[in-house]
Amino acid sequence: MVSETEAREIFESNIHFDGLNICKFSPEIFQAWRDGGIDGVSCTCGLWEGFRESIANVVQWKKWFEEHSDLITQAHTVQDIRNAKLAGKTAVLLSWQNTAGIEDKLDYLRVFRDLGVRKMQLTYNTQNYSGCGYTEINDGGLTGFGREVVDEMAKLGIVCDLSHVGPKTSRDVIEYAPAGKPPCFSHVLPSGMKEHPRNKSDELIKLIGSKGGFVGLSQFGPHMKKGNESTIDDYVEAVDYIIGLIGEDLVGIGSDSSEGHGRPSDFMAWCNMDKGYARKLTPWGSQKVVKPLGPLAERQELAQAMARAGWSKEKMVKVLGENWLRYLEKIFGQ
């Protein structure tokens, strides 16, 4: 059995990759990643924005990579993430939580792939050209255009994320995706522990696992079994629940950290309205949300919680980061 002291050593000597952050990105967040031993992180740089605004977001990140090169570096490949750990930096994988940025142009996928946006959620909460999000009134499933988007993403080596996607659209994508290029749920929780439309059913989790897809665990308190009373140990219990469904090789961390953003705040209100301005989709723009992994700078505590749950070293190493990296290699085509 791994002791908590040994757990900290395991955390420090192995890769930790976080599959989703939507923080108020700044030098303070970049330093928090370093303090917390976070070696790689998928960072949201697109949500409701169209093409022009999405380009502007990438430009901002390019400036940050230059201005804060002592703390962060851009990840285009899995090797970039491994190299970042060796250099004492955090590798940032630019990601979208919506394909709004390509508007209705398939060719724009290649443009953003070449700029380093290597992970895209097909839809965010509501309907777009490709399919439906989980809050949409009627989930019509993956559209014909959506099939072309999924095909093109697979060809270009872009991860297809289904976290906020509706259940029918999710099923359609999982079943349609080209062999060897399965989608992921980068930041979700299981409805088998708490029923909520945003959580994923055991059936869908098993289906994505059967295709070799991936599941990253979110820490969104209101969607956890004990709600905002949830602790870091409850988070590990949720990880174990998913492992019980699909095994320990296809599961990792997708914290959905929003550190730096207040609730309420203009940003959170924008996130939780359709297209950023229309109907209110969820109450989470203003209501209390506890995220039990705690501050980014204290991420090492996760390894200690894994030790308390009786995890082996091998299991910890896989879930902390190696599973994510193997999945990304499969999609990137390296």
MIKELUM-178323 format. One record per residue (C-alpha): x negated, y, z; residue in one letter. Coordinates in steps of 0.05 Angstrom, whole numbers, plus 5000, padded with zeros to 4 digits. Last residue first. Example, Ala and Ser with C-alpha at 12.3 -4.5 7.8 and 13.67 -1.06 7.14 Angstrom:
2
[[4727; 4979; 5143]; "s"] [[4754; 4910; 5156]; "a"] 
! end
This chain:
334
[[4955; 5201; 4335]; "q"] [[5025; 5201; 4304]; "g"] [[5052; 5259; 4345]; "f"] [[5111; 5216; 4366]; "i"] [[5071; 5156; 4390]; "k"] [[5018; 5200; 4421]; "e"] [[5072; 5237; 4459]; "l"] [[5098; 5172; 4488]; "y"] [[5029; 5150; 4511]; "r"] [[5018; 5219; 4542]; "l"] [[5084; 5218; 4579]; "w"] [[5070; 5149; 4607]; "n"] [[5000; 5172; 4630]; "e"] [[5027; 5231; 4668]; "g"] [[5051; 5224; 4740]; "l"] [[5093; 5163; 4722]; "v"] [[5036; 5120; 4697]; "k"] [[4985; 5140; 4750]; "v"] [[5036; 5129; 4805]; "m"] [[5055; 5060; 4780]; "k"] [[4983; 5038; 4776]; "e"] [[4967; 5064; 4846]; "k"] [[5024; 5024; 4876]; "s"] [[5088; 5057; 4901]; "w"] [[5112; 5044; 4972]; "g"] [[5162; 5101; 4976]; "a"] [[5116; 5139; 5024]; "r"] [[5062; 5134; 4971]; "a"] [[5109; 5166; 4919]; "m"] [[5123; 5222; 4969]; "a"] [[5048; 5233; 4976]; "q"] [[5042; 5238; 4900]; "a"] [[5097; 5290; 4898]; "l"] [[5063; 5332; 4951]; "e"] [[5008; 5345; 4900]; "q"] [[5058; 5392; 4866]; "r"] [[5046; 5446; 4919]; "e"] [[5025; 5502; 4873]; "a"] [[5087; 5490; 4830]; "l"] [[5131; 5508; 4889]; "p"] [[5179; 5455; 4916]; "g"] [[5193; 5387; 4887]; "l"] [[5262; 5394; 4919]; "p"] [[5292; 5444; 4869]; "k"] [[5349; 5479; 4906]; "v"] [[5400; 5516; 4863]; "v"] [[5445; 5570; 4892]; "k"] [[5497; 5601; 4846]; "q"] [[5481; 5659; 4799]; "s"] [[5465; 5635; 4729]; "g"] [[5481; 5565; 4752]; "w"] [[5556; 5573; 4746]; "p"] [[5559; 5538; 4679]; "t"] [[5581; 5555; 4607]; "l"] [[5602; 5628; 4612]; "k"] [[5630; 5648; 4545]; "r"] [[5590; 5695; 4499]; "a"] [[5522; 5729; 4511]; "y"] [[5463; 5680; 4509]; "g"] [[5489; 5639; 4451]; "k"] [[5540; 5610; 4500]; "d"] [[5524; 5637; 4569]; "m"] [[5481; 5600; 4620]; "n"] [[5412; 5620; 4595]; "c"] [[5431; 5693; 4591]; "w"] [[5457; 5693; 4663]; "a"] [[5392; 5660; 4684]; "m"] [[5352; 5715; 4649]; "f"] [[5394; 5772; 4676]; "d"] [[5383; 5746; 4747]; "s"] [[5426; 5714; 4800]; "p"] [[5390; 5670; 4817]; "r"] [[5319; 5693; 4811]; "g"] [[5267; 5671; 4760]; "h"] [[5196; 5664; 4785]; "g"] [[5196; 5588; 4785]; "e"] [[5244; 5557; 4736]; "s"] [[5218; 5486; 4743]; "s"] [[5255; 5437; 4699]; "d"] [[5216; 5382; 4734]; "s"] [[5207; 5334; 4676]; "g"] [[5166; 5279; 4709]; "i"] [[5157; 5210; 4679]; "g"] [[5191; 5145; 4657]; "v"] [[5180; 5098; 4598]; "l"] [[5128; 5050; 4627]; "d"] [[5162; 5039; 4695]; "e"] [[5220; 4997; 4671]; "g"] [[5285; 5017; 4636]; "i"] [[5342; 5013; 4687]; "l"] [[5304; 5002; 4752]; "g"] [[5254; 5055; 4730]; "i"] [[5313; 5103; 4726]; "i"] [[5332; 5088; 4798]; "y"] [[5259; 5093; 4820]; "d"] [[5256; 5164; 4792]; "v"] [[5319; 5181; 4831]; "a"] [[5288; 5153; 4895]; "e"] [[5227; 5196; 4881]; "v"] [[5272; 5257; 4879]; "y"] [[5306; 5237; 4944]; "d"] [[5236; 5235; 4975]; "d"] [[5225; 5306; 4950]; "i"] [[5287; 5327; 4987]; "t"] [[5360; 5335; 4968]; "s"] [[5404; 5380; 5011]; "e"] [[5422; 5421; 4949]; "n"] [[5461; 5362; 4923]; "g"] [[5453; 5297; 4960]; "k"] [[5459; 5252; 4899]; "k"] [[5425; 5301; 4852]; "m"] [[5460; 5347; 4802]; "h"] [[5464; 5406; 4850]; "p"] [[5389; 5398; 4865]; "g"] [[5361; 5402; 4795]; "f"] [[5297; 5362; 4802]; "q"] [[5294; 5335; 4731]; "s"] [[5266; 5266; 4715]; "l"] [[5234; 5252; 4648]; "g"] [[5261; 5195; 4606]; "v"] [[5227; 5167; 4544]; "f"] [[5245; 5129; 4481]; "g"] [[5221; 5059; 4464]; "g"] [[5286; 5042; 4428]; "k"] [[5312; 4999; 4486]; "s"] [[5295; 5056; 4533]; "g"] [[5341; 5104; 4496]; "i"] [[5397; 5053; 4501]; "l"] [[5384; 5039; 4575]; "k"] [[5389; 5113; 4591]; "i"] [[5451; 5120; 4548]; "l"] [[5486; 5063; 4585]; "e"] [[5463; 5086; 4654]; "d"] [[5498; 5152; 4638]; "s"] [[5459; 5217; 4632]; "k"] [[5471; 5276; 4678]; "n"] [[5496; 5343; 4650]; "r"] [[5569; 5319; 4652]; "p"] [[5562; 5302; 4727]; "h"] [[5571; 5237; 4764]; "e"] [[5517; 5228; 4817]; "k"] [[5472; 5167; 4826]; "m"] [[5495; 5129; 4764]; "g"] [[5500; 5197; 4729]; "s"] [[5424; 5195; 4725]; "p"] [[5383; 5259; 4724]; "l"] [[5353; 5294; 4664]; "v"] [[5291; 5332; 4641]; "h"] [[5255; 5305; 4580]; "s"] [[5309; 5258; 4554]; "f"] [[5271; 5230; 4496]; "c"] [[5278; 5214; 4422]; "p"] [[5250; 5152; 4388]; "p"] [[5198; 5156; 4331]; "k"] [[5176; 5084; 4320]; "g"] [[5238; 5068; 4279]; "a"] [[5271; 5130; 4251]; "p"] [[5324; 5162; 4296]; "a"] [[5395; 5141; 4279]; "y"] [[5415; 5101; 4341]; "e"] [[5383; 5150; 4390]; "i"] [[5410; 5209; 4350]; "v"] [[5482; 5182; 4348]; "d"] [[5480; 5165; 4423]; "r"] [[5457; 5235; 4441]; "s"] [[5510; 5267; 4395]; "t"] [[5563; 5226; 4429]; "k"] [[5538; 5241; 4499]; "p"] [[5527; 5316; 4490]; "g"] [[5457; 5345; 4486]; "v"] [[5425; 5381; 4545]; "h"] [[5369; 5330; 4553]; "s"] [[5365; 5305; 4481]; "l"] [[5293; 5320; 4462]; "d"] [[5265; 5305; 4393]; "c"] [[5189; 5306; 4395]; "v"] [[5157; 5335; 4333]; "i"] [[5110; 5291; 4292]; "g"] [[5125; 5323; 4224]; "l"] [[5159; 5261; 4195]; "k"] [[5200; 5250; 4259]; "a"] [[5220; 5324; 4261]; "m"] [[5241; 5319; 4187]; "e"] [[5284; 5258; 4199]; "d"] [[5318; 5288; 4260]; "v"] [[5331; 5353; 4222]; "v"] [[5359; 5315; 4162]; "e"] [[5405; 5277; 4209]; "r"] [[5426; 5342; 4240]; "g"] [[5446; 5369; 4172]; "f"] [[5494; 5310; 4166]; "g"] [[5519; 5324; 4235]; "t"] [[5504; 5286; 4299]; "l"] [[5565; 5278; 4343]; "g"] [[5632; 5315; 4344]; "g"] [[5628; 5330; 4418]; "d"] [[5692; 5369; 4430]; "n"] [[5695; 5425; 4482]; "i"] [[5620; 5435; 4481]; "e"] [[5588; 5433; 4551]; "t"] [[5542; 5373; 4535]; "y"] [[5512; 5403; 4473]; "g"] [[5535; 5386; 4403]; "c"] [[5504; 5371; 4337]; "g"] [[5456; 5394; 4282]; "s"] [[5482; 5462; 4259]; "y"] [[5494; 5485; 4330]; "n"] [[5544; 5466; 4384]; "q"] [[5538; 5480; 4458]; "t"] [[5493; 5461; 4517]; "n"] [[5426; 5470; 4481]; "y"] [[5419; 5429; 4418]; "t"] [[5365; 5386; 4386]; "l"] [[5314; 5397; 4441]; "q"] [[5247; 5411; 4408]; "m"] [[5176; 5387; 4423]; "k"] [[5113; 5402; 4383]; "r"] [[5116; 5478; 4377]; "v"] [[5042; 5486; 4360]; "g"] [[5042; 5540; 4305]; "l"] [[5038; 5484; 4253]; "d"] [[5100; 5453; 4283]; "r"] [[5134; 5521; 4280]; "f"] [[5122; 5528; 4205]; "v"] [[5138; 5455; 4192]; "r"] [[5206; 5461; 4225]; "l"] [[5219; 5525; 4184]; "y"] [[5226; 5481; 4122]; "d"] [[5292; 5453; 4149]; "l"] [[5324; 5522; 4144]; "k"] [[5392; 5533; 4176]; "d"] [[5369; 5574; 4236]; "e"] [[5301; 5545; 4250]; "i"] [[5298; 5580; 4317]; "g"] [[5367; 5554; 4338]; "a"] [[5336; 5485; 4346]; "t"] [[5348; 5488; 4421]; "n"] [[5308; 5476; 4485]; "q"] [[5243; 5492; 4449]; "w"] [[5173; 5471; 4466]; "s"] [[5101; 5496; 4468]; "l"] [[5055; 5444; 4500]; "l"] [[5011; 5482; 4549]; "v"] [[4946; 5449; 4573]; "a"] [[4926; 5470; 4643]; "t"] [[4852; 5483; 4655]; "k"] [[4797; 5451; 4696]; "g"] [[4755; 5433; 4635]; "a"] [[4763; 5358; 4644]; "l"] [[4838; 5368; 4653]; "k"] [[4841; 5410; 4590]; "a"] [[4805; 5356; 4550]; "n"] [[4858; 5305; 4569]; "r"] [[4913; 5353; 4547]; "i"] [[4878; 5370; 4482]; "d"] [[4870; 5295; 4470]; "q"] [[4946; 5290; 4471]; "v"] [[4949; 5337; 4412]; "t"] [[4969; 5409; 4396]; "h"] [[4959; 5432; 4468]; "a"] [[4946; 5506; 4479]; "q"] [[4898; 5526; 4534]; "t"] [[4909; 5555; 4603]; "i"] [[4870; 5580; 4664]; "l"] [[4803; 5609; 4641]; "d"] [[4834; 5624; 4573]; "s"] [[4880; 5674; 4605]; "h"] [[4877; 5731; 4553]; "e"] [[4870; 5686; 4492]; "e"] [[4922; 5634; 4511]; "f"] [[4967; 5691; 4535]; "w"] [[4963; 5726; 4468]; "k"] [[4982; 5661; 4432]; "k"] [[5040; 5654; 4481]; "w"] [[5066; 5723; 4463]; "q"] [[5060; 5707; 4388]; "v"] [[5100; 5643; 4400]; "v"] [[5156; 5683; 4432]; "n"] [[5156; 5733; 4375]; "a"] [[5163; 5676; 4325]; "i"] [[5224; 5652; 4363]; "s"] [[5253; 5723; 4361]; "e"] [[5247; 5724; 4285]; "r"] [[5275; 5654; 4275]; "f"] [[5336; 5657; 4321]; "g"] [[5333; 5657; 4396]; "e"] [[5381; 5618; 4440]; "w"] [[5330; 5574; 4475]; "l"] [[5257; 5581; 4453]; "g"] [[5190; 5584; 4488]; "c"] [[5203; 5529; 4539]; "t"] [[5138; 5502; 4566]; "c"] [[5117; 5429; 4566]; "s"] [[5063; 5423; 4618]; "v"] [[4994; 5393; 4623]; "g"] [[4942; 5387; 4678]; "d"] [[4985; 5407; 4738]; "i"] [[4938; 5405; 4797]; "g"] [[4982; 5449; 4840]; "g"] [[4930; 5505; 4847]; "d"] [[4920; 5503; 4771]; "r"] [[4994; 5505; 4756]; "w"] [[5002; 5561; 4807]; "a"] [[4947; 5600; 4771]; "q"] [[4986; 5597; 4706]; "f"] [[5049; 5617; 4743]; "i"] [[5015; 5679; 4772]; "e"] [[4985; 5695; 4704]; "p"] [[5056; 5700; 4678]; "s"] [[5113; 5656; 4654]; "f"] [[5179; 5667; 4689]; "k"] [[5188; 5592; 4690]; "c"] [[5223; 5546; 4641]; "i"] [[5181; 5484; 4655]; "n"] [[5193; 5416; 4624]; "l"] [[5155; 5350; 4615]; "g"] [[5105; 5359; 4671]; "d"] [[5040; 5322; 4659]; "f"] [[4994; 5300; 4716]; "h"] [[4931; 5266; 4692]; "i"] [[4889; 5228; 4742]; "n"] [[4834; 5244; 4792]; "s"] [[4872; 5295; 4834]; "e"] [[4936; 5254; 4839]; "f"] [[4899; 5191; 4858]; "i"] [[4861; 5229; 4912]; "e"] [[4926; 5257; 4939]; "r"] [[4955; 5187; 4940]; "a"] [[4895; 5160; 4977]; "e"] [[4909; 5209; 5034]; "t"] [[4982; 5190; 5033]; "e"] [[4963; 5117; 5039]; "s"] [[4974; 5069; 4981]; "v"] [[5000; 5000; 5000]; "m"] 
! end
